[in-house]
Amino acid sequence: MNQKPQTQNQPEMASLLLGAGFALASLIILPAVAQRVGLGSSVTIALRGALMRAANRF
């Protein structure tokens, strides 16, 4: 019956979940993997910056 607000909220929810996923990846997962693999801190910071720029596109 009231399907119009749901279809409008779906892109917003997808963007929110995608942004939260990028934040989780850049703040928690990426440093853990970088430490495990042995990447330097400058490479980790560059990857974190790339993830945050990708998150801002959505």
Residue pairs with C-beta under 8 A, 6 or more apart in sequence:
15 58
18 55
18 58
19 55
19 58
22 51
22 52
22 54
22 55
23 55
25 51
26 47
26 48
26 51
26 52
26 55
27 48
30 44
30 47
30 48
30 51
31 44
31 48
34 43
34 44
34 47
39 47
